[in-house]
Amino acid sequence: MLGFLKEPVVVTAEINVNLVALTVMGLITRLWGLCYPRAVVFDEVYYGQFVSLYMKRIFFVDDSGPPFGHMLLALGGYLGGFDGNFLWNRIGAEYTMNVPVWSLRLLPALAGALCVPLAYQILVELHFSHCAALGAALLILLVLSYLKFYNLQRHRSFSGRWWFWLMLTGVACSCAVGVKYMGLFTYMLLLAIAGLHFWHMIGDQTLSNVSLLCHFLARGLALLLIPVVMYLSFFYVHLALLYCSGPHDQIMTSAFQASLEGGLARITQGQPLEVAYGSQITLRNVLGKPMQCWLHSHTNTYPIRYENGRGSSHQQQVTCYPFKDVNNWWIVKDPGMQQLVVSNPPRPVRHGHIVQLVHGITTRYLNTHDVAAPLSPHSQEVSCYIDYNISMPAQNLWRVEIVNRESDTDVWKTILSEVRFVHVNTSAVLKLSGASLPEWGYRQLEVVGEKLSKGYHQSMLWNVEEHRYGKSQEQKEREVELHSPTQMDISKNLSFMAKFTELQWKILTLKNEDTEHKYSSSALDWITMDTNIAYWLHPTSGAQIHLLGNVVTWASANAAALVYTCLSLWYLIRRRRRIYDIPEDSWQLWVSAGGVCGGGWVVNYLPFFLMEKTLFLYHYLPALTFQILLIPVVLQHLGDHLCRSVLLKSMFSALIVAWFSSVYFVYCTFSPVTYGQPALSMTELKDLRWKDSWNILIRKQ
């Protein structure tokens, strides 16, 4: 029984020295001098503020992408003990002692360092030589894991390792998309490759229908379901961490704001849920653009005549006001009764009910009629009715339509219901036009009656934000009541999916005004590296850090792409004529490498020509990563199939050594502006300006 103890337990391991050496070199080049400079470097001024907000649990919205990348940076700050107290207001600002610079920069540096051994493994899994794999420098995890899985499936389908690499592929896909939406293009490329592989499997007569179904379900689980679940989990953690109100939550709906601690939640806590006749309410426009605002009125009237000569009703102005104010309060009145208080028991307002909206402070009724709006002449003017004893009767009946109702008997709810107000007499819909009124309207936003209303545009939707049950019939007592806080209890917690849907929509549709940046560039500038980015400049010594690629590597990648394209076209034409210049297995290897590397370059580069956003050189790095992988692919192919004599092979090897030497020479030459040290003199900096379009910073003496 214990016979196995008679023999020693032996563990053997294979160590790939190439892989270890590449990993060490990647770590050295990325981690060396990581704490220098101890000052804000370029985009740290942007992403650093989000790290601080994570540390303080304050909610924010960033339209640059999903939250996973932000959370990784925040993890570095958390592990370093960062308390979030730093003002990220300018590039070059010196970090205070409470900022763990090394920890904040560690995870991005590790990601860059690990790209080096990953690139080696990718070329090995593409069945290129270890020598060619050594020439590959960068790539991303998700491609490697899929190639591992694909190569294992030939002999060990559904084994433990097979499942591990397949699942890792799905995890990596979700991480790629979760950091930046540009990762979606690489994800689509991988799905296309996986689909092509499965299409070939369908033609394999040795596989049964049951086996094919299992393969299909396994890929669906790993490449579709897992990425979706993980993507949702990123948002779940993001929302769980950021539970406090902050400056960014104002663009969210009232329901979302009320789910955060502080801010609106403090104001709305304890409000009644159901809007009833006699309710005192504030109405927030759902659109939130150009800014959040509330339905508002004041004693001022529209001018008798506008500057363009058109006349108005001279009624009391109704606007949308972007600040909290007592003049934002309205009373929901039953047209058949005179009382402005809530009865006991309250009579709730339901979808389809007719109401009158009475301005709380001036007690005038919300009204619209066939008079052109001040700035939108094709729409109706909205006012609070003043009886001038002329032939202009009041038209103040509005039908409540709950847009997000579940049934036609739904009750109008505080915060949760999105409502349209349809004018009974003219069928016009109460709408925020978004135009800013002149001085006579105090630059507040115009509200109109939209006569041709199709669909449910958010500018036509309103939700009750603050709400109380009115108790005072007398006007003076009512004014005091309007200034007092609410008292009743209500639960307005949103589900995770509701919050995720709203936040995801805001990220996709929120557009900051893109302004021309000093270091912005076009996608065409990236190919020839006609641009650079100055990341940091020392305030006195002139030391500086730039994003500036290796000229030799950059040009070699372009040349490799050109050679690959030309050779592929040549081979295709020759194969069409039944002339086969290379063996079939070499052709398949050549095509698969092009699908991964060339396809990766295409999907990560061409979409930028369709994007309306400020672009920088670093946007090209994912595409460049794939293109660089073509260099060793092309070099090995040329050496194996075109250099057939010993002399040609020797000359070709010598050229490769010279090429690698030139890459290293350029690396050493530009390392002072890569690492920021040592500081260079004016003459040395001028010598580094190899292109007139490069903006090397030279101080005037």
VEXPA-513738 format. One record per residue (C-alpha): residue number from 1; x negated, y negated, z. Coordinates in steps of 0.1 Angstrom, whole numbers, plus 5000, padded with zeros to 4 digits. Layout:
% VEXPA-513738
seq, xx, yy, zz
NUM, X, Y, Z
...
//
This chain:
% VEXPA-513738
seq, xx, yy, zz
1, 5000, 5000, 5000
2, 4972, 4977, 5008
3, 4949, 4990, 4981
4, 4948, 4956, 4964
5, 4927, 4943, 4993
6, 4899, 4966, 4983
7, 4891, 4944, 4953
8, 4882, 4907, 4955
9, 4908, 4882, 4943
10, 4892, 4865, 4913
11, 4905, 4833, 4897
12, 4891, 4823, 4864
13, 4896, 4790, 4847
14, 4887, 4775, 4813
15, 4875, 4739, 4813
16, 4876, 4719, 4781
17, 4845, 4697, 4786
18, 4857, 4675, 4757
19, 4890, 4668, 4774
20, 4873, 4661, 4808
21, 4848, 4638, 4792
22, 4875, 4619, 4773
23, 4896, 4615, 4804
24, 4866, 4602, 4824
25, 4858, 4577, 4796
26, 4894, 4566, 4794
27, 4895, 4560, 4832
28, 4862, 4541, 4832
29, 4871, 4518, 4803
30, 4906, 4510, 4817
31, 4899, 4508, 4855
32, 4866, 4490, 4854
33, 4870, 4455, 4867
34, 4907, 4460, 4872
35, 4909, 4433, 4900
36, 4892, 4407, 4878
37, 4904, 4381, 4873
38, 4923, 4376, 4906
39, 4946, 4353, 4888
40, 4978, 4355, 4867
41, 4971, 4369, 4832
42, 4995, 4362, 4804
43, 5027, 4384, 4808
44, 5020, 4389, 4844
45, 5037, 4355, 4849
46, 5069, 4371, 4833
47, 5069, 4406, 4847
48, 5055, 4396, 4881
49, 5087, 4377, 4890
50, 5107, 4409, 4886
51, 5083, 4428, 4909
52, 5090, 4401, 4935
53, 5127, 4405, 4930
54, 5124, 4443, 4935
55, 5105, 4437, 4967
56, 5133, 4414, 4980
57, 5161, 4436, 4966
58, 5175, 4407, 4946
59, 5195, 4415, 4914
60, 5182, 4404, 4881
61, 5189, 4409, 4843
62, 5161, 4411, 4818
63, 5170, 4412, 4781
64, 5136, 4426, 4771
65, 5146, 4462, 4779
66, 5157, 4488, 4803
67, 5145, 4488, 4839
68, 5122, 4518, 4840
69, 5091, 4499, 4831
70, 5099, 4472, 4857
71, 5104, 4498, 4883
72, 5070, 4514, 4876
73, 5053, 4480, 4881
74, 5073, 4475, 4913
75, 5062, 4509, 4925
76, 5026, 4497, 4922
77, 5035, 4466, 4943
78, 5053, 4488, 4968
79, 5024, 4512, 4972
80, 5001, 4482, 4977
81, 5023, 4467, 5004
82, 5034, 4437, 4984
83, 5061, 4416, 5001
84, 5072, 4398, 4970
85, 5061, 4364, 4982
86, 5043, 4348, 4953
87, 5053, 4320, 4929
88, 5049, 4333, 4894
89, 5050, 4299, 4877
90, 5019, 4296, 4855
91, 4992, 4317, 4838
92, 4959, 4313, 4856
93, 4973, 4307, 4890
94, 4951, 4322, 4917
95, 4967, 4352, 4936
96, 4972, 4348, 4973
97, 4958, 4374, 4996
98, 4992, 4391, 5001
99, 4992, 4401, 4964
100, 4977, 4437, 4958
101, 4963, 4429, 4924
102, 4946, 4464, 4920
103, 4979, 4482, 4928
104, 5000, 4461, 4906
105, 4977, 4467, 4876
106, 4969, 4504, 4884
107, 4999, 4522, 4867
108, 4997, 4504, 4834
109, 4959, 4510, 4833
110, 4964, 4547, 4841
111, 4989, 4550, 4813
112, 4964, 4535, 4789
113, 4936, 4557, 4801
114, 4956, 4589, 4798
115, 4964, 4581, 4762
116, 4928, 4590, 4753
117, 4930, 4627, 4763
118, 4965, 4629, 4751
119, 4955, 4619, 4716
120, 4928, 4646, 4716
121, 4954, 4672, 4726
122, 4978, 4660, 4699
123, 4953, 4666, 4671
124, 4945, 4700, 4685
125, 4982, 4709, 4685
126, 4984, 4697, 4649
127, 4957, 4724, 4642
128, 4929, 4700, 4633
129, 4894, 4707, 4645
130, 4881, 4697, 4679
131, 4857, 4674, 4661
132, 4886, 4656, 4645
133, 4905, 4655, 4677
134, 4876, 4637, 4694
135, 4882, 4608, 4669
136, 4917, 4602, 4680
137, 4920, 4575, 4707
138, 4956, 4567, 4716
139, 4991, 4581, 4715
140, 5021, 4587, 4737
141, 5031, 4617, 4758
142, 5064, 4627, 4741
143, 5048, 4638, 4708
144, 5022, 4660, 4725
145, 5048, 4679, 4746
146, 5070, 4686, 4716
147, 5040, 4700, 4696
148, 5031, 4722, 4725
149, 5066, 4735, 4726
150, 5068, 4740, 4688
151, 5035, 4760, 4687
152, 5047, 4782, 4717
153, 5080, 4791, 4701
154, 5064, 4812, 4674
155, 5053, 4838, 4698
156, 5068, 4831, 4732
157, 5103, 4816, 4728
158, 5122, 4810, 4760
159, 5091, 4818, 4781
160, 5083, 4796, 4812
161, 5058, 4776, 4793
162, 5082, 4772, 4764
163, 5108, 4758, 4786
164, 5083, 4736, 4804
165, 5071, 4718, 4773
166, 5106, 4715, 4759
167, 5119, 4699, 4790
168, 5089, 4677, 4793
169, 5096, 4665, 4758
170, 5131, 4654, 4769
171, 5118, 4637, 4800
172, 5091, 4619, 4780
173, 5117, 4607, 4755
174, 5139, 4592, 4782
175, 5108, 4575, 4797
176, 5098, 4560, 4763
177, 5133, 4546, 4758
178, 5136, 4536, 4794
179, 5105, 4513, 4793
180, 5112, 4496, 4760
181, 5139, 4500, 4734
182, 5112, 4503, 4707
183, 5107, 4538, 4721
184, 5140, 4546, 4706
185, 5124, 4547, 4671
186, 5098, 4573, 4682
187, 5126, 4592, 4698
188, 5145, 4592, 4666
189, 5114, 4604, 4647
190, 5110, 4633, 4671
191, 5146, 4643, 4668
192, 5142, 4642, 4630
193, 5111, 4665, 4632
194, 5130, 4688, 4656
195, 5160, 4689, 4633
196, 5137, 4698, 4603
197, 5121, 4726, 4623
198, 5155, 4740, 4633
199, 5166, 4738, 4597
200, 5137, 4760, 4587
201, 5146, 4784, 4615
202, 5181, 4788, 4601
203, 5165, 4803, 4570
204, 5145, 4828, 4590
205, 5163, 4861, 4585
206, 5145, 4877, 4614
207, 5165, 4855, 4639
208, 5200, 4866, 4648
209, 5230, 4842, 4650
210, 5230, 4845, 4688
211, 5193, 4836, 4689
212, 5198, 4806, 4666
213, 5227, 4794, 4689
214, 5205, 4797, 4720
215, 5177, 4777, 4702
216, 5202, 4751, 4692
217, 5217, 4748, 4727
218, 5182, 4747, 4743
219, 5172, 4718, 4721
220, 5205, 4700, 4727
221, 5200, 4703, 4764
222, 5164, 4692, 4764
223, 5164, 4666, 4737
224, 5198, 4650, 4741
225, 5214, 4657, 4775
226, 5183, 4653, 4797
227, 5173, 4620, 4781
228, 5208, 4606, 4786
229, 5210, 4618, 4822
230, 5175, 4604, 4830
231, 5183, 4571, 4813
232, 5214, 4567, 4835
233, 5193, 4576, 4865
234, 5169, 4547, 4858
235, 5199, 4523, 4860
236, 5212, 4541, 4891
237, 5180, 4536, 4910
238, 5177, 4500, 4896
239, 5212, 4491, 4909
240, 5206, 4509, 4942
241, 5175, 4489, 4948
242, 5189, 4455, 4938
243, 5219, 4451, 4960
244, 5215, 4414, 4969
245, 5229, 4384, 4951
246, 5205, 4362, 4932
247, 5203, 4336, 4904
248, 5208, 4361, 4876
249, 5241, 4376, 4887
250, 5260, 4345, 4876
251, 5261, 4359, 4840
252, 5279, 4390, 4853
253, 5316, 4394, 4858
254, 5333, 4384, 4891
255, 5338, 4420, 4899
256, 5301, 4428, 4895
257, 5291, 4397, 4915
258, 5315, 4407, 4943
259, 5297, 4441, 4946
260, 5264, 4424, 4956
261, 5256, 4413, 4991
262, 5257, 4375, 4996
263, 5267, 4350, 4969
264, 5302, 4356, 4956
265, 5307, 4386, 4980
266, 5305, 4362, 5010
267, 5332, 4339, 4994
268, 5355, 4367, 4982
269, 5353, 4390, 5012
270, 5387, 4396, 5027
271, 5408, 4384, 4997
272, 5442, 4399, 4988
273, 5441, 4424, 4960
274, 5474, 4418, 4943
275, 5483, 4384, 4928
276, 5518, 4374, 4939
277, 5541, 4344, 4932
278, 5528, 4317, 4954
279, 5492, 4329, 4953
280, 5465, 4302, 4952
281, 5438, 4313, 4927
282, 5407, 4302, 4908
283, 5404, 4314, 4872
284, 5370, 4322, 4858
285, 5365, 4326, 4821
286, 5352, 4361, 4813
287, 5329, 4351, 4784
288, 5304, 4333, 4807
289, 5290, 4313, 4777
290, 5276, 4288, 4772
291, 5278, 4290, 4810
292, 5301, 4304, 4836
293, 5331, 4281, 4843
294, 5365, 4279, 4860
295, 5398, 4265, 4848
296, 5399, 4229, 4861
297, 5419, 4198, 4861
298, 5416, 4163, 4876
299, 5436, 4131, 4877
300, 5419, 4116, 4846
301, 5439, 4117, 4813
302, 5430, 4123, 4777
303, 5422, 4090, 4759
304, 5452, 4076, 4739
305, 5430, 4076, 4708
306, 5398, 4095, 4702
307, 5367, 4080, 4685
308, 5378, 4095, 4651
309, 5412, 4078, 4653
310, 5433, 4108, 4662
311, 5458, 4104, 4690
312, 5463, 4125, 4721
313, 5492, 4132, 4744
314, 5476, 4110, 4771
315, 5483, 4139, 4795
316, 5461, 4150, 4824
317, 5429, 4166, 4813
318, 5424, 4204, 4816
319, 5388, 4216, 4813
320, 5365, 4245, 4823
321, 5341, 4233, 4850
322, 5308, 4251, 4857
323, 5308, 4245, 4894
324, 5328, 4255, 4925
325, 5353, 4227, 4932
326, 5386, 4223, 4950
327, 5401, 4211, 4917
328, 5396, 4246, 4903
329, 5425, 4259, 4924
330, 5459, 4268, 4908
331, 5491, 4281, 4923
332, 5510, 4309, 4906
333, 5547, 4299, 4905
334, 5579, 4317, 4897
335, 5597, 4296, 4870
336, 5631, 4305, 4886
337, 5622, 4293, 4921
338, 5608, 4260, 4936
339, 5587, 4274, 4964
340, 5549, 4274, 4962
341, 5543, 4299, 4990
342, 5541, 4337, 4990
343, 5573, 4353, 5002
344, 5574, 4381, 5028
345, 5569, 4407, 5015
346, 5549, 4393, 4986
347, 5563, 4397, 4951
348, 5534, 4408, 4929
349, 5529, 4395, 4893
350, 5528, 4423, 4867
351, 5518, 4426, 4831
352, 5543, 4408, 4809
353, 5557, 4385, 4837
354, 5563, 4348, 4829
355, 5546, 4324, 4853
356, 5539, 4287, 4857
357, 5504, 4276, 4868
358, 5505, 4245, 4891
359, 5473, 4226, 4897
360, 5468, 4227, 4935
361, 5456, 4192, 4942
362, 5477, 4172, 4916
363, 5507, 4196, 4916
364, 5511, 4192, 4878
365, 5519, 4222, 4856
366, 5496, 4237, 4830
367, 5510, 4228, 4796
368, 5503, 4231, 4759
369, 5521, 4217, 4729
370, 5517, 4209, 4692
371, 5491, 4182, 4697
372, 5456, 4188, 4684
373, 5429, 4195, 4709
374, 5402, 4167, 4713
375, 5372, 4186, 4697
376, 5390, 4216, 4681
377, 5418, 4200, 4659
378, 5429, 4233, 4646
379, 5439, 4244, 4681
380, 5464, 4229, 4706
381, 5456, 4205, 4734
382, 5459, 4220, 4769
383, 5469, 4196, 4796
384, 5487, 4192, 4829
385, 5521, 4177, 4822
386, 5529, 4141, 4831
387, 5565, 4130, 4826
388, 5563, 4097, 4807
389, 5600, 4096, 4800
390, 5594, 4100, 4763
391, 5605, 4127, 4739
392, 5578, 4152, 4749
393, 5593, 4178, 4771
394, 5573, 4201, 4793
395, 5562, 4234, 4778
396, 5547, 4251, 4808
397, 5557, 4288, 4807
398, 5529, 4314, 4803
399, 5531, 4351, 4798
400, 5506, 4372, 4817
401, 5489, 4399, 4796
402, 5465, 4422, 4815
403, 5441, 4433, 4788
404, 5424, 4461, 4808
405, 5456, 4475, 4821
406, 5462, 4513, 4825
407, 5500, 4509, 4820
408, 5525, 4482, 4811
409, 5536, 4480, 4848
410, 5502, 4472, 4861
411, 5499, 4445, 4888
412, 5477, 4415, 4883
413, 5447, 4422, 4905
414, 5420, 4399, 4920
415, 5387, 4401, 4902
416, 5395, 4434, 4886
417, 5421, 4423, 4860
418, 5411, 4405, 4828
419, 5441, 4384, 4818
420, 5453, 4365, 4787
421, 5478, 4337, 4792
422, 5501, 4335, 4762
423, 5522, 4303, 4758
424, 5559, 4313, 4756
425, 5569, 4284, 4733
426, 5541, 4284, 4708
427, 5524, 4319, 4713
428, 5491, 4300, 4717
429, 5465, 4317, 4739
430, 5446, 4298, 4766
431, 5410, 4298, 4754
432, 5376, 4283, 4762
433, 5363, 4267, 4730
434, 5328, 4262, 4745
435, 5325, 4226, 4732
436, 5313, 4200, 4756
437, 5337, 4170, 4760
438, 5324, 4134, 4757
439, 5318, 4110, 4786
440, 5355, 4105, 4792
441, 5357, 4143, 4799
442, 5326, 4142, 4821
443, 5308, 4166, 4797
444, 5329, 4195, 4809
445, 5339, 4223, 4786
446, 5370, 4221, 4763
447, 5400, 4244, 4769
448, 5424, 4248, 4741
449, 5455, 4267, 4730
450, 5444, 4291, 4702
451, 5473, 4295, 4678
452, 5458, 4322, 4656
453, 5447, 4347, 4682
454, 5436, 4381, 4669
455, 5422, 4407, 4693
456, 5409, 4400, 4728
457, 5378, 4378, 4725
458, 5362, 4372, 4759
459, 5367, 4334, 4755
460, 5405, 4341, 4758
461, 5402, 4363, 4790
462, 5403, 4351, 4825
463, 5400, 4367, 4859
464, 5410, 4357, 4894
465, 5378, 4351, 4914
466, 5390, 4334, 4946
467, 5424, 4342, 4959
468, 5446, 4335, 4990
469, 5483, 4338, 4998
470, 5497, 4303, 5000
471, 5516, 4295, 5032
472, 5521, 4257, 5032
473, 5550, 4242, 5013
474, 5540, 4206, 5021
475, 5514, 4191, 4998
476, 5492, 4176, 5025
477, 5491, 4209, 5044
478, 5485, 4228, 5012
479, 5454, 4206, 5004
480, 5440, 4215, 5038
481, 5448, 4252, 5030
482, 5430, 4250, 4997
483, 5398, 4240, 5015
484, 5400, 4268, 5040
485, 5384, 4303, 5036
486, 5404, 4335, 5029
487, 5412, 4360, 5056
488, 5427, 4392, 5043
489, 5408, 4424, 5035
490, 5401, 4439, 5001
491, 5377, 4465, 4987
492, 5363, 4456, 4953
493, 5335, 4481, 4949
494, 5328, 4490, 4913
495, 5319, 4525, 4902
496, 5283, 4531, 4890
497, 5295, 4537, 4854
498, 5314, 4504, 4854
499, 5283, 4485, 4866
500, 5261, 4504, 4842
501, 5283, 4497, 4812
502, 5284, 4460, 4820
503, 5247, 4457, 4827
504, 5238, 4476, 4796
505, 5260, 4454, 4775
506, 5245, 4423, 4790
507, 5209, 4435, 4783
508, 5218, 4443, 4747
509, 5237, 4411, 4740
510, 5220, 4385, 4762
511, 5199, 4363, 4740
512, 5175, 4338, 4755
513, 5167, 4309, 4732
514, 5136, 4320, 4713
515, 5111, 4292, 4711
516, 5079, 4291, 4690
517, 5050, 4303, 4711
518, 5014, 4292, 4706
519, 5003, 4328, 4702
520, 5034, 4342, 4684
521, 5028, 4358, 4650
522, 5046, 4375, 4621
523, 5045, 4413, 4614
524, 5024, 4407, 4583
525, 4997, 4391, 4604
526, 4992, 4423, 4624
527, 4981, 4445, 4595
528, 4949, 4424, 4589
529, 4946, 4413, 4625
530, 4948, 4376, 4616
531, 4960, 4368, 4650
532, 4950, 4372, 4687
533, 4964, 4363, 4721
534, 4944, 4344, 4748
535, 4955, 4361, 4780
536, 4934, 4341, 4805
537, 4909, 4313, 4808
538, 4887, 4306, 4837
539, 4893, 4271, 4850
540, 4856, 4261, 4851
541, 4832, 4287, 4836
542, 4849, 4293, 4802
543, 4853, 4331, 4808
544, 4883, 4344, 4790
545, 4904, 4374, 4782
546, 4919, 4381, 4748
547, 4941, 4407, 4731
548, 4919, 4413, 4701
549, 4916, 4446, 4684
550, 4884, 4463, 4672
551, 4880, 4451, 4637
552, 4863, 4483, 4624
553, 4890, 4505, 4639
554, 4918, 4483, 4626
555, 4904, 4483, 4591
556, 4897, 4520, 4592
557, 4933, 4527, 4602
558, 4945, 4507, 4572
559, 4921, 4525, 4549
560, 4931, 4559, 4563
561, 4968, 4551, 4557
562, 4960, 4540, 4521
563, 4939, 4571, 4514
564, 4965, 4594, 4528
565, 4992, 4578, 4507
566, 4972, 4580, 4475
567, 4960, 4615, 4481
568, 4996, 4627, 4489
569, 5010, 4612, 4457
570, 4981, 4628, 4437
571, 4988, 4662, 4453
572, 5025, 4659, 4447
573, 5021, 4651, 4410
574, 4996, 4679, 4406
575, 5018, 4704, 4424
576, 5046, 4694, 4402
577, 5024, 4705, 4373
578, 5018, 4738, 4391
579, 4982, 4727, 4399
580, 4973, 4735, 4435
581, 4941, 4717, 4446
582, 4942, 4728, 4482
583, 4954, 4760, 4499
584, 4991, 4762, 4510
585, 4983, 4762, 4547
586, 4961, 4731, 4543
587, 4989, 4714, 4524
588, 5014, 4722, 4552
589, 4989, 4709, 4577
590, 4984, 4677, 4557
591, 5022, 4671, 4554
592, 5029, 4677, 4591
593, 5002, 4653, 4601
594, 5016, 4627, 4578
595, 5051, 4633, 4592
596, 5040, 4626, 4628
597, 5013, 4600, 4623
598, 5026, 4582, 4591
599, 5062, 4585, 4602
600, 5053, 4571, 4637
601, 5037, 4541, 4621
602, 5067, 4534, 4598
603, 5093, 4537, 4625
604, 5074, 4515, 4649
605, 5064, 4488, 4625
606, 5090, 4482, 4598
607, 5119, 4474, 4622
608, 5101, 4442, 4632
609, 5108, 4427, 4598
610, 5145, 4429, 4607
611, 5143, 4415, 4643
612, 5151, 4379, 4651
613, 5128, 4374, 4681
614, 5095, 4359, 4690
615, 5068, 4385, 4680
616, 5033, 4390, 4694
617, 5003, 4411, 4684
618, 5010, 4436, 4712
619, 5042, 4446, 4695
620, 5021, 4463, 4669
621, 5002, 4486, 4693
622, 5026, 4516, 4692
623, 5025, 4516, 4654
624, 4988, 4511, 4654
625, 4984, 4541, 4678
626, 5000, 4564, 4652
627, 4980, 4549, 4624
628, 4947, 4554, 4642
629, 4955, 4591, 4644
630, 4954, 4593, 4607
631, 4917, 4584, 4607
632, 4903, 4618, 4619
633, 4930, 4636, 4599
634, 4918, 4620, 4567
635, 4881, 4623, 4576
636, 4885, 4661, 4582
637, 4904, 4666, 4551
638, 4878, 4647, 4530
639, 4850, 4667, 4546
640, 4867, 4701, 4541
641, 4881, 4697, 4506
642, 4862, 4670, 4487
643, 4827, 4673, 4501
644, 4818, 4707, 4488
645, 4781, 4707, 4484
646, 4756, 4707, 4514
647, 4742, 4673, 4503
648, 4777, 4657, 4502
649, 4786, 4671, 4536
650, 4753, 4658, 4551
651, 4759, 4623, 4536
652, 4795, 4624, 4548
653, 4784, 4633, 4583
654, 4759, 4605, 4583
655, 4786, 4580, 4572
656, 4808, 4591, 4601
657, 4780, 4586, 4626
658, 4773, 4551, 4612
659, 4810, 4544, 4613
660, 4813, 4554, 4650
661, 4782, 4533, 4657
662, 4798, 4503, 4642
663, 4830, 4509, 4662
664, 4809, 4510, 4694
665, 4789, 4479, 4683
666, 4821, 4459, 4678
667, 4834, 4471, 4712
668, 4802, 4459, 4730
669, 4802, 4426, 4711
670, 4837, 4417, 4721
671, 4837, 4433, 4756
672, 4831, 4399, 4773
673, 4865, 4387, 4760
674, 4881, 4421, 4767
675, 4871, 4422, 4804
676, 4866, 4385, 4810
677, 4830, 4388, 4821
678, 4803, 4377, 4817
679, 4812, 4341, 4807
680, 4798, 4331, 4773
681, 4783, 4299, 4761
682, 4800, 4277, 4735
683, 4776, 4290, 4708
684, 4783, 4326, 4717
685, 4821, 4320, 4717
686, 4818, 4304, 4683
687, 4799, 4335, 4670
688, 4829, 4357, 4680
689, 4853, 4338, 4658
690, 4849, 4362, 4629
691, 4882, 4349, 4614
692, 4892, 4313, 4612
693, 4927, 4323, 4624
694, 4914, 4336, 4657
695, 4920, 4312, 4685
696, 4889, 4317, 4707
697, 4890, 4290, 4734
698, 4860, 4267, 4734
699, 4858, 4239, 4759
700, 4846, 4206, 4746
701, 4815, 4194, 4764
//
